[in-house]
Amino acid sequence: MPTIVKSASDSMVLSDDRREWLRIDDQVLLEYRLLSESPGAAVSNQIKVTPESITSAIAKPTADLLARSGEALQDSLLVPWLKKIDWLLDLTLKTLATMHPEGISMAQVTDVSLSGGGVSFYSSREFAVGQDLALKLILPPFTPIQTTARIIRVDSARHGEQGHEIATQFTLISADEQEALIRHILLTQAERLRKQRSNP
């Protein structure tokens, strides 16, 4: 069953496990729309994809998997098949993008600030505080997260190449997905600490 998180104080009542408020800066595949919009709505509101962004989005999960697996998958017969699937997806999406120059809906590699309670990101589209978003994230390497979130802050003063800074708080997320998100944050923090210690 989904876990409804109404506010920071409410979620603290639901659980005194403070792990969900740990935060990291990361890169994930992200797709978002207003909750009031249909999944295929408003092509004009979709981010215009480029051949480069398609290649980046398709390659990221496999690259993340290989990076995390180290030498375990280096000589695996699975790797050529993964790359072949990536190539086919890349070709298919680029063909779709050519057929629909007005834009297609797909997740983009996005810089985010992640916690178990919400996500912040930059958007070229302007939103308002209080609006609800439907979010799809793909955590490395292949962990999908579907959630709804309320916009709690919009910083348009920092509008530039990255767009408006949008801060959100999850309002509906399953316990399993929230646990996967927290696990990803803890694992990423541990990996970064190990790298810092091995490269002082």
N, C-alpha and C positions, 0 to 999 in steps of 0.2 A: 504494500500500500504506500502511496506517496506520503511524504512528510510535508506538512504545510508549515512554512516559517513566516509568521506575520511580521515580526520585527526582531531586532537584535535582542531585546529584553525577553520577548516571547521564546526565542530559541534557546536562551540560557535557562528558561524554566523547563523546556523540553529535555535538556541535557546539560550537565555541568562539565561535560567534556570540552575543554577549551581548544582542542585541536582544530576545530572547524574555523577558528579565527586566525590560524597561521596563514601567511600570505607570501606568495612568490611572484616575481616577474617571469613570464614565460612566453613561448610562442605555441599557439595551438591553431587547429583548423576551426573557424568560427563562422556560423551563419545566424542571422538574426532578422526578425521582422516584428512589427507591432502585433500584439496578440489579437487585436481586432481585425487584422488583415488575414485573408485566406492564404494558405501555404504558397499558392502560385500567383499571389496578388502583385499588382503594381510593378510591372517590369521597369517603369521609370524610376522606381525606388531602389531597384537592385543595383549592386555594384557592377560596373562594367568590367568584365573579365578580359584579360589579355592572354596571348599564348604563353607568356612568361608566368603569369599567375596560375594558369591551369597546370603547367608543368610543375611548378612549385608545390601546389596543393596535392597533386597526385603522388609526387616523389616523397613528400614529407613522412607519411606513415612508415613506408619501407625503410627510409633512411634512419628513422628513429628506432625501428626494430633492430636493424643491423648494429646501430651504435650501442644499444643496450645489451645486445647478445654477445658483443665482443667477438672472440674467435669461435664461439659455439656454432655459429651459422656460416662462418667464412667459407667453408668448403661444402656446405649443404647443397643438395640437389634442389632444395626449395627456392634458393636465391634466384636462379635463372627464370623460374616460373613466376616468381613475384615481379621480376623486372619485365617479363613479357606481358603480364596482366597490367602493370603500370603503363606500358607502352600502348596497349590497346585502349585503355581508359583515356589516356592522354589524346590519342588520335580521335576517339569518339567525341570527347568534349570539345576539342578544337573544331571538329566538323559542325557540331551543334552551335558553337559560338559564331561560326561563319554563316550559318543558316539563320541565326537570330542576332543580327548586329545590334539590336536594341538592348540586348543583355540577357543573360541566363542566370538562374539562381543556383549558386553553389557555394560551399564553404570556402573561405579564403584563409591563407596563412596570416595570422593576426597577432600582434604584440598585445599581451593582456597582463593584468594583475589579478591573480587567482587566489581565492580563499574558499573554505568550505561553505561560506555564507554568501558569496557573491563574486562578481567579476567586473573589472573595469577595462575599458578598451577605448580606442579612438574610432570615430565614425565620421565619414564625410557627410552623412545625413544628420540633420539636426533633430533632436528629440526634446521632450519637455519632462521635467521632474514629475513623477507620479504616473507616467505612462508605463504600461506593462508590455514586456517583450517576450516573445517565444525564442528561446536560444537553443542552438545545437552546437555542441563542442565535440571535437574528437581529440582526446588526450593521447599522447604517445604511448604505445605505438598504434593501437587500434581500439581504443575504448570510447564508445559514443556516449555522450551525456545529452539528454533532452530535458529542458527545464523551462520554467517561466520565472521571470525576474521583474522587479519594479525598479524604475530609474529613481535613484535617490539623490543624484547630483549630476549636473551638466556644467562643464567648464568650457564656455565658448571663448573665453579670453585667451586660451591657448590654441585657438583655432589656427591652423597652418597646414602644412603638408599632410600632417597626420589626421587632421580634422578635429572634431569636438571630442573632448574627453567625457565619456559616459561611465558613470559608476552605478552599478546595480546591486540589488539584494535579492537572492532567490526567494520566491514566494511559494513555489511548488517544485519539490525535488524528491525523488524516491530515496529511501534510506540506503539502498545498494549503490545508487549513483553518487550520493554524497560521500559514502565511504570510499568509493573508487577515486573520487576527487581528492579527498584528504590523503589517501594512500599515495597518489601521484605527487602531491605537494611534499609529503614527508620523504619520499624516495628521491625526488629532485633535489631537495635540500641536502640530503645525505650525500648524494653524488657530487654536488658542488663543494661540500665541505671536504670530501676526500681529495678532490682535485686541488683545492687550495692548500691542503696539508702536504700533498705530494709535490706541489710546485710553489714553495714559499717565496 
